[in-house]
Amino acid sequence: MKLYMVNYQNKNLLAIASKREKFIVPGILENCPENFKTLDSFLNFEKGDLRKLQDFINSSKTEDVTIAKNKILPPILKTPQNIMCMGLNYEDHIKESEKVFLKDIKRPKHPIIFTKSSFSINSPFGEIPLRKDVSLELDWESELAVVIGKPGIHIKKENAYNHVFGYMVLNDISARDIQRNHKQFFLGKSLPGACPIGPCIVSKDEIQDPHNLNISCKVNNITKQNSNTRYQIFDIPTQIEAISKSTYLATGDIIATGTPSGVGFARTPPEFLKNGDIVECEIESIGKIINKVVEQSYQ
């Protein structure tokens, strides 16, 4: 099932993809339970029980509706905690980074985890703000995102997928100059609008193997990244085990699983996003997010 958050009839509501460009919005149906009105309530109170949601839809008089792209919201409006991100999780991204930094970067023995502020979340077709007084080096990173359904701590790899609800596309927009100046990830990853996600959450039952999905990024219709999730160094169960060994994973948490090669700072010459650029991140079987970079004033 593909689950969206949309603004429909001036309300933020859960929507389900039905036909091409069409949606079912349970929240407008007669006698819709509160738990089916938003994705947040569905995940938290129904624990993502797709069977209950499908049974309600099947028993109701549904009507397909059209929703404009600018009314499609981030599937997760606010995460319980910061977005958790994997660093250097593709071998080819390590190799391109070595060329930039002119030194060997050893293949990590353990997952490299950092976080990105939840306030950076952006909608799948929203504008990416560019403020030149803040950063001149905005970069793209197309990533597979995991959405946690069942919360937990000390989760073993063999049980990890029991805690996954589904998957999204995520663009981990990164301010490389801020990263370089401050010698850490958080500030350069956490600018407002620097985390477009979506366009929906695809429930895990629809993804046979999350480690066999084509992943790409285009800027102004020119391919910059083109890879497959099979090339991740640490798979999703390993990521979940590593994170939950130290801290809780909550319902609605997002894990960004890393980006392949082709990012802007590692290109020759380096490339960074400019006012008016169109960035498209796409993952097979999930969908595409498209965001325009828009320069903002210094006020």
N, C-alpha and C positions, 0 to 999 in steps of 0.2 A: 504494500500500500504506500502511496506517495502522499504525505501529509504536509500541508502548507499552513502558514498563518497569513491571513489577508485582512485588509480593511474593506468591509462590505456593509453597505447601508450605515456608514459612519460608526461601525463597531469592529473591533479586532476579534476575529473569529477563526476557528479551525476550519480548514477546507481540505477536501480530498479530490485528487485528480480523477476525473471520470473519463471523458472523451478528450480528444485533442483540443487544447485551449478551453476546455470546459471543466467546471468544478461542482462538487456537491458541498454545500455549507450546512452541516448539521444544526448549527445554532439558530437557523431561521425556520427549522421544522417544528411542527406542533409537538408540544410536550418533550422538547429536547432536554435531557438531563444537564445540569450545570457542568458536569464532568466532561461533556462532549463539546463544550462551547469554545474552549481554547486548547492549544497544544499543551500548555503548561498544566492545566487542570487534568487533561487526559493522562499525561505522563505521571503526575503526582498522585492523583486520586484513583484512577483506574489502572494505574501501573502499566500503561501502554497496552491494555488488553484489546487487541485488534478484533478479536471475536465478538466482544460486547458491542464495539462500535459498529461492526459490520451487521450484526443482528438488528441493531436499532435502525440503521439505514434501510435494511431490507424490509423492515416492518413499517416503514414510513413512506409517505407519498413524497418522493424526492423530485426535484427539478434541477436540471443542469443550468448553471449560470456562467456568464463570461466575466472575467475579472481582469482588468488592465494590469500590465506589468508594474506600473508605479503604485499599485495597491497591494502588491505582494510583499509581505513583511519578512524580516528574519524569522525562520522557524522557531528559534529560541530567542526571545526578546531580551532575557537577562538570565545569565547562568548563575547557579548557586555560589560559585567561586570563580576565580580567574580561569580563562581558557588555558588548558595545559598543552604544551607544544613540544614536539620532538625536534631536536637539533641534529644535523648531520646524519640523517637516517637513510640516505641514498648514497651508494658508493660514488656515483658519478658527480654528485654535488660536492663530495669531499675532494675529488680530483680537481674540479674547477676552482674550488676555494684555495687549494694548494698553489695554483698558478698565480692567484692574486696576491697571496701573502708570502710567496717565494719561500715556502718551507713545507716540510712533510707534515701532514696532519694524520695522525694514526687513526686507524679504524677503531671506533670506540668499543670497549669491552662491555660497557653497560649503557643503557639508554641515557641520552643527554636530555634532561627535562628543564624547560623554563616556562614561564607563564606570560600571558598577554592579558591586559585588562579587559574585563567584560564590557567596559564602557566604549571599547573600540568596535563593538559589533555594529555591522551595517547590513542593510537589506540587500537581497541578491541583485537588484537592479538600481540601487541607490548611487548617489554621487560620492566619489572619494575626494575629500577635501585636500587641497594642496595649499599650504601656507609657506611661502618662501622665507619668511622670517623664522620659521621653525625648522624646516628641512628642505634641502635642495636635492636630496637623493632618495626619493621614494622608489621602492623596488617591488616587484611582484613575486609571489610564491604560491603556485597552485598546489593544493593539498587535499587529501582525503580526510574528512573529519568524522570521528566516531561520537555518537550521542549515547550517553549512559542512561539506561532504563532502571535497572535494579541497583540500588545503592550498595556499598560494601567497603570493607577494608580487609587487608590480608587475603586478597583474591588470588587463587592459584591459576596458573595458565590454563589448566585443563577445564576450569570453570569460567574462564573469562567471557566467553560469548554469551553465557547466561545473563551477564550484566549489560550487554549491548542492546540498545533498542533499535538503532539504525545508523544511517550514514548520510553525510551531506558533502557538498563542495565547499571549500574554504579558501579564501585568498589571504594569505598572511602578509599583508602589506607591511613593509619594513623600511624604516628611515635609516639608511646605512651610515650617514654622517653622524647621527645621534648615537648609534651603536658604537661607532669608532671612537667618538669623543668620550663616551662614558664607560667604554670597555665592559659593557654588559648588554643583555638583550631587552630587558623590560621596557625602558623608556622608548626605545626605537621601534618597538612592536605595538605600542599602546596608544597611538594617536587616535583621536576621534575619527570614526569611519574607516579605520585601518583593518577591519576584519569583516568583509562581506561574506555572508554564509547563505547556503540554500542550494537551489531555489526551494527545496523541500527537504524533509527527512524521508528517506526511503527505508522502510522497515527491513530488518535484517533477513527476513524470510524471502525477500525478493533478490537478495544478493547471494548467489551461490558461493562465490569465493571473493572476499574483499581484497585478496592478494593476487587478483588477476583482472585488474581493471585499467584500461587505458586512461591516462591522465595528461592534460595538455593546458597550455596557456597561449593565447594570442594577444598581441598588442597592435591595434589598428590593422587587424586581420592578417598580421604576419606572425607565424608560429615561432614562439620563443622557447617553450618547453613541450616535449613530446616523449612520454615515457610510459611505464606501467608500474602499478603498485607491487608487482612481484619483486621489484628490485629494492624494496625496503630491507634494511639491515636487520632491524628488530620488528617482528610481526606484532599484530595488535594484541594477542594474548600476553606477549612479553612486556609490552608497554603497560598494559593494565596491571599486570602483576607487580611491575617495578614501581608504578605510581602508588598503588594501593598498599604496598608494603610499608610506606611511610605516612600515608594520609588517607582520609576518606574520599571516596568517589560518591557523589550525590546524583540523584535523578536529575537529568537535564544538564549535567556537566558535559563539556566538549573536550575531546582530545584531538589536536591537529597532528597528524601522523608524519609530518615531514614533507619536504619538497625535493623533486629531482633537479638535475642540472638545467641550465638555461636561464638562470636569474640574471638580472640586469648588471649587477656590480661585477660579475665575473666575465662579462662579454668584452670583446676588443674592438673599439674602445668601450668603456663602461656606458651603459644606457640606463637612464632613469626616467620616470614618468613625468610627462609635461601636461600643461593645461590643454584639455580637449582630447587627450588620449582615451581610447576605448580598450578596456582590458576584459578579456573573456577567459574564464577558467571553466574547464569542462572535464567531467569524469564519466566514463562509460556506465550506462545503466542508472545513473543518478540524475544528470542534467548539466545545465550550464548557468553560470552567473555572469552578468555583463554589467560593468560599472564604468562610468565616465569620470575622468579626473577633472576636477573643477577648481580653479584657483580662487582662493578667498582673500578678502582684503585683510589688512593688518589690524583692523579695529577690534 
